[in-house]
Amino acid sequence: MNLITLITIAVLMIMSFFHIYWVFGGKLGLDKALPTTLDGRRLIDPSKFLTFMVALILTGFSFVAYMLHFMDVTDNMYIYSGWFVSAVFIVRSIGDFNTVGFFKKIRSTEFAKYDTRYFSPLCLYLGIYFALSAYSAVGNG
């Protein structure tokens, strides 16, 4: 599980770095990262502040992954955090039943294609990873 945890932490940090890159005006991948209507209009246009907050949250999630796996967790806060992060990612993978997630209706946009291939499966993986990590930490704590 060490390698899986390190990969998970790396993926979360890469996601965080992309958000920071976008805060500073980067455009690479942005057209594929935000849901759009069928005519290409963005459904959300997050501010730089909100984008930076997402970067911080993703970094925090990577810290939770580190704590759950590499530290002797005696503080239930990390176990509860693991369950919370798991729920966040599983709910994201399920989606809003319209534009995001496995059960979305809009499937022909650029975002939808990337969401189906990459984003939703990644969120499901992260949700399962955090659930297993939190469960494992309960047994060790």
MIDOSE-1310 file (N, C-alpha, C; in nm, 2 decimals, decimal comma, always signed):
residues 141
mnli	+0,08/-0,12/+0,00/+0,00/+0,00/+0,00/+0,09/+0,13/+0,00; +0,22/+0,11/+0,03/+0,30/+0,23/+0,03/+0,31/+0,30/-0,11; +0,33/+0,22/-0,21/+0,33/+0,27/-0,35/+0,20/+0,34/-0,39; +0,09/+0,27/-0,36/-0,04/+0,32/-0,39/-0,06/+0,46/-0,32
tlit	-0,02/+0,46/-0,19/-0,04/+0,59/-0,12/+0,05/+0,70/-0,18; +0,17/+0,67/-0,21/+0,26/+0,77/-0,27/+0,20/+0,81/-0,41; +0,15/+0,72/-0,49/+0,09/+0,76/-0,61/-0,03/+0,85/-0,59; -0,11/+0,82/-0,49/-0,23/+0,90/-0,46/-0,19/+1,04/-0,41
iavl	-0,09/+1,05/-0,33/-0,04/+1,18/-0,28/+0,01/+1,26/-0,40; +0,08/+1,19/-0,49/+0,13/+1,26/-0,61/+0,02/+1,31/-0,70; -0,08/+1,23/-0,72/-0,19/+1,27/-0,80/-0,26/+1,39/-0,74; -0,29/+1,39/-0,61/-0,35/+1,50/-0,55/-0,27/+1,63/-0,56
mims	-0,14/+1,61/-0,55/-0,05/+1,73/-0,56/-0,05/+1,78/-0,70; -0,05/+1,70/-0,80/-0,05/+1,74/-0,94/-0,18/+1,82/-0,96; -0,29/+1,76/-0,91/-0,42/+1,83/-0,92/-0,41/+1,97/-0,86; -0,35/+1,98/-0,74/-0,33/+2,10/-0,67/-0,25/+2,20/-0,75
ffhi	-0,14/+2,15/-0,81/-0,05/+2,24/-0,89/-0,12/+2,29/-1,01; -0,21/+2,21/-1,07/-0,28/+2,26/-1,19/-0,37/+2,38/-1,14; -0,43/+2,37/-1,03/-0,52/+2,47/-0,98/-0,44/+2,60/-0,96; -0,32/+2,59/-0,90/-0,23/+2,70/-0,88/-0,19/+2,76/-1,01
ywvf	-0,16/+2,68/-1,11/-0,12/+2,72/-1,24/-0,23/+2,80/-1,30; -0,36/+2,76/-1,29/-0,47/+2,83/-1,34/-0,49/+2,96/-1,26; -0,46/+2,97/-1,13/-0,48/+3,09/-1,06/-0,38/+3,20/-1,12; -0,27/+3,16/-1,17/-0,17/+3,25/-1,22/-0,19/+3,27/-1,37
ggkl	-0,30/+3,23/-1,43/-0,33/+3,26/-1,56/-0,31/+3,15/-1,67; -0,26/+3,04/-1,62/-0,24/+2,93/-1,71/-0,37/+2,88/-1,78; -0,36/+2,83/-1,90/-0,48/+2,79/-1,97/-0,48/+2,64/-2,01; -0,36/+2,58/-2,00/-0,35/+2,43/-2,04/-0,45/+2,35/-1,96
gldk	-0,54/+2,28/-2,03/-0,63/+2,19/-1,96/-0,75/+2,25/-1,91; -0,76/+2,38/-1,90/-0,87/+2,45/-1,84/-1,00/+2,42/-1,92; -0,99/+2,42/-2,05/-1,11/+2,39/-2,14/-1,17/+2,25/-2,11; -1,08/+2,16/-2,06/-1,13/+2,02/-2,04/-1,17/+2,00/-1,89
alpt	-1,14/+2,10/-1,80/-1,16/+2,08/-1,66/-1,29/+2,14/-1,61; -1,36/+2,22/-1,69/-1,48/+2,29/-1,64/-1,60/+2,24/-1,73; -1,71/+2,21/-1,66/-1,83/+2,16/-1,74/-1,89/+2,28/-1,83; -1,93/+2,24/-1,94/-1,99/+2,33/-2,03/-2,13/+2,28/-2,08
tldg	-2,21/+2,38/-2,14/-2,33/+2,34/-2,20/-2,30/+2,28/-2,34; -2,40/+2,24/-2,41/-2,38/+2,18/-2,54/-2,32/+2,28/-2,64; -2,36/+2,41/-2,62/-2,31/+2,52/-2,71/-2,17/+2,57/-2,66; -2,11/+2,51/-2,56/-1,97/+2,55/-2,52/-1,96/+2,65/-2,41
rrli	-2,07/+2,70/-2,36/-2,07/+2,80/-2,25/-2,04/+2,73/-2,12; -1,94/+2,78/-2,05/-1,90/+2,73/-1,92/-2,02/+2,74/-1,82; -2,04/+2,63/-1,74/-2,15/+2,63/-1,64/-2,10/+2,70/-1,51; -1,97/+2,69/-1,49/-1,91/+2,76/-1,38/-1,79/+2,83/-1,42
dpsk	-1,76/+2,94/-1,36/-1,64/+3,02/-1,39/-1,58/+3,07/-1,26; -1,51/+2,97/-1,19/-1,46/+3,00/-1,06/-1,36/+3,11/-1,05; -1,37/+3,19/-0,95/-1,27/+3,30/-0,93/-1,13/+3,25/-0,89; -1,04/+3,33/-0,90/-0,90/+3,29/-0,87/-0,89/+3,25/-0,72
fltf	-0,96/+3,32/-0,63/-0,97/+3,28/-0,49/-1,02/+3,14/-0,47; -1,13/+3,11/-0,53/-1,20/+2,98/-0,52/-1,10/+2,87/-0,58; -1,04/+2,90/-0,69/-0,95/+2,81/-0,75/-0,83/+2,78/-0,66; -0,78/+2,89/-0,59/-0,67/+2,87/-0,50/-0,72/+2,79/-0,38
mval	-0,84/+2,81/-0,33/-0,89/+2,74/-0,22/-0,90/+2,59/-0,25; -0,94/+2,55/-0,38/-0,94/+2,41/-0,42/-0,80/+2,35/-0,42; -0,70/+2,43/-0,46/-0,56/+2,39/-0,45/-0,52/+2,35/-0,31; -0,56/+2,44/-0,22/-0,53/+2,42/-0,07/-0,60/+2,29/-0,02
iltg	-0,73/+2,28/-0,06/-0,80/+2,16/-0,01/-0,74/+2,03/-0,06; -0,70/+2,03/-0,19/-0,64/+1,91/-0,25/-0,51/+1,88/-0,18; -0,43/+1,98/-0,14/-0,31/+1,96/-0,07/-0,34/+1,91/+0,07; -0,45/+1,96/+0,13/-0,49/+1,90/+0,26/-0,53/+1,76/+0,25
fsfv	-0,60/+1,72/+0,14/-0,64/+1,58/+0,12/-0,52/+1,49/+0,11; -0,41/+1,54/+0,04/-0,29/+1,46/+0,03/-0,23/+1,45/+0,17; -0,24/+1,55/+0,25/-0,19/+1,53/+0,39/-0,26/+1,43/+0,47; -0,39/+1,43/+0,45/-0,48/+1,32/+0,51/-0,43/+1,18/+0,47
ayml	-0,41/+1,17/+0,34/-0,36/+1,04/+0,29/-0,23/+1,00/+0,35; -0,14/+1,10/+0,36/-0,01/+1,07/+0,43/-0,03/+1,03/+0,57; -0,11/+1,10/+0,65/-0,13/+1,07/+0,79/-0,20/+0,94/+0,81; -0,29/+0,90/+0,73/-0,36/+0,78/+0,74/-0,27/+0,66/+0,72
hfmd	-0,18/+0,68/+0,63/-0,10/+0,56/+0,59/+0,04/+0,56/+0,66; +0,10/+0,67/+0,68/+0,24/+0,67/+0,72/+0,26/+0,70/+0,87; +0,15/+0,75/+0,94/+0,17/+0,79/+1,08/+0,08/+0,69/+1,16; +0,12/+0,68/+1,29/+0,04/+0,60/+1,38/-0,08/+0,69/+1,43
vtdn	-0,19/+0,68/+1,36/-0,30/+0,77/+1,39/-0,37/+0,73/+1,51; -0,36/+0,82/+1,61/-0,44/+0,80/+1,74/-0,54/+0,91/+1,75; -0,54/+1,01/+1,67/-0,64/+1,12/+1,67/-0,75/+1,08/+1,57; -0,87/+1,07/+1,62/-0,98/+1,03/+1,53/-1,01/+1,13/+1,42
myiy	-0,96/+1,26/+1,44/-0,98/+1,36/+1,34/-0,93/+1,31/+1,20; -0,82/+1,25/+1,19/-0,77/+1,20/+1,06/-0,85/+1,09/+1,01; -0,90/+1,00/+1,09/-0,99/+0,89/+1,05/-1,12/+0,95/+0,99; -1,18/+1,05/+1,07/-1,30/+1,11/+1,02/-1,28/+1,19/+0,89
sgwf	-1,16/+1,25/+0,89/-1,13/+1,33/+0,77/-1,11/+1,23/+0,65; -1,06/+1,12/+0,67/-1,05/+1,02/+0,56/-1,19/+0,98/+0,51; -1,28/+0,95/+0,60/-1,42/+0,92/+0,56/-1,48/+1,03/+0,49; -1,46/+1,16/+0,54/-1,52/+1,27/+0,47/-1,46/+1,29/+0,33
vsav	-1,33/+1,28/+0,31/-1,27/+1,29/+0,18/-1,32/+1,18/+0,09; -1,34/+1,06/+0,14/-1,39/+0,95/+0,06/-1,53/+0,99/+0,01; -1,61/+1,04/+0,10/-1,75/+1,08/+0,06/-1,75/+1,19/-0,05; -1,66/+1,28/-0,03/-1,65/+1,39/-0,13/-1,62/+1,34/-0,27
fivr	-1,52/+1,25/-0,27/-1,48/+1,20/-0,41/-1,59/+1,10/-0,46; -1,65/+1,02/-0,38/-1,75/+0,93/-0,43/-1,87/+1,00/-0,48; -1,91/+1,11/-0,40/-2,03/+1,19/-0,45/-1,99/+1,26/-0,58; -1,87/+1,31/-0,59/-1,82/+1,37/-0,72/-1,82/+1,27/-0,83
sigd	-1,78/+1,15/-0,81/-1,78/+1,05/-0,92/-1,92/+1,01/-0,96; -2,02/+1,01/-0,87/-2,16/+0,99/-0,91/-2,21/+1,10/-0,99; -2,18/+1,22/-0,94/-2,22/+1,35/-1,01/-2,35/+1,41/-0,98; -2,39/+1,50/-1,07/-2,51/+1,58/-1,05/-2,62/+1,53/-1,14
fntv	-2,60/+1,42/-1,21/-2,70/+1,36/-1,30/-2,73/+1,45/-1,42; -2,65/+1,55/-1,44/-2,67/+1,64/-1,56/-2,54/+1,66/-1,64; -2,44/+1,72/-1,58/-2,32/+1,75/-1,65/-2,19/+1,69/-1,60; -2,20/+1,63/-1,48/-2,08/+1,58/-1,41/-2,10/+1,44/-1,35
gffk	-2,00/+1,36/-1,36/-2,01/+1,23/-1,30/-2,05/+1,12/-1,39; -2,05/+0,99/-1,34/-2,09/+0,88/-1,42/-2,23/+0,88/-1,47; -2,32/+0,94/-1,40/-2,46/+0,94/-1,44/-2,51/+1,07/-1,51; -2,41/+1,14/-1,57/-2,45/+1,27/-1,64/-2,53/+1,24/-1,76
kirs	-2,61/+1,34/-1,80/-2,69/+1,34/-1,92/-2,62/+1,39/-2,04; -2,55/+1,50/-2,02/-2,47/+1,57/-2,12/-2,34/+1,49/-2,14; -2,32/+1,43/-2,25/-2,20/+1,34/-2,27/-2,12/+1,38/-2,39; -2,16/+1,48/-2,47/-2,09/+1,51/-2,59/-2,00/+1,62/-2,59
tefa	-1,99/+1,70/-2,48/-1,89/+1,81/-2,47/-1,75/+1,76/-2,44; -1,66/+1,84/-2,47/-1,52/+1,81/-2,44/-1,50/+1,77/-2,29; -1,55/+1,85/-2,20/-1,55/+1,82/-2,06/-1,61/+1,68/-2,03; -1,72/+1,66/-2,09/-1,79/+1,53/-2,06/-1,71/+1,41/-2,10
kydt	-1,64/+1,42/-2,21/-1,56/+1,31/-2,26/-1,44/+1,29/-2,16; -1,38/+1,40/-2,12/-1,27/+1,38/-2,02/-1,32/+1,34/-1,88; -1,44/+1,38/-1,85/-1,50/+1,34/-1,72/-1,53/+1,19/-1,72; -1,58/+1,14/-1,83/-1,61/+1,00/-1,84/-1,49/+0,91/-1,84
ryfs	-1,39/+0,96/-1,91/-1,26/+0,88/-1,92/-1,17/+0,89/-1,80; -1,16/+1,01/-1,75/-1,05/+1,04/-1,65/-1,10/+1,08/-1,52; -1,18/+1,19/-1,51/-1,21/+1,26/-1,39/-1,30/+1,18/-1,30; -1,41/+1,12/-1,35/-1,50/+1,04/-1,26/-1,43/+0,91/-1,22
plcl	-1,36/+0,84/-1,30/-1,29/+0,72/-1,25/-1,19/+0,76/-1,15; -1,12/+0,87/-1,17/-1,02/+0,91/-1,07/-1,08/+0,94/-0,94; -1,19/+1,01/-0,94/-1,27/+1,04/-0,82/-1,32/+0,92/-0,75; -1,36/+0,82/-0,83/-1,41/+0,69/-0,77/-1,29/+0,62/-0,70
ylgi	-1,18/+0,62/-0,77/-1,05/+0,56/-0,71/-1,02/+0,63/-0,58; -1,02/+0,76/-0,58/-0,98/+0,84/-0,46/-1,08/+0,81/-0,35; -1,20/+0,80/-0,38/-1,31/+0,78/-0,28/-1,28/+0,64/-0,22; -1,26/+0,54/-0,30/-1,23/+0,40/-0,25/-1,10/+0,40/-0,17
yfal	-1,00/+0,47/-0,22/-0,87/+0,47/-0,15/-0,89/+0,53/-0,01; -0,96/+0,65/+0,00/-0,97/+0,71/+0,13/-1,06/+0,63/+0,22; -1,16/+0,56/+0,17/-1,25/+0,47/+0,25/-1,16/+0,36/+0,31; -1,08/+0,30/+0,23/-1,00/+0,18/+0,27/-0,89/+0,23/+0,37
says	-0,84/+0,35/+0,35/-0,73/+0,40/+0,44/-0,79/+0,43/+0,57; -0,91/+0,50/+0,57/-0,98/+0,53/+0,70/-1,01/+0,40/+0,77; -1,07/+0,31/+0,70/-1,11/+0,18/+0,76/-0,98/+0,11/+0,82; -0,87/+0,11/+0,75/-0,75/+0,05/+0,79/-0,70/+0,12/+0,92
avgn	-0,71/+0,25/+0,92/-0,66/+0,33/+1,03/-0,74/+0,30/+1,16; -0,87/+0,27/+1,14/-0,95/+0,24/+1,26/-0,90/+0,11/+1,33; -0,85/+0,02/+1,25/-0,80/-0,11/+1,30/-0,66/-0,09/+1,36; -0,59/+0,01/+1,32/-0,45/+0,04/+1,37/-0,45/+0,13/+1,49
g	-0,56/+0,21/+1,50/-0,56/+0,32/+1,60/-0,60/+0,27/+1,74
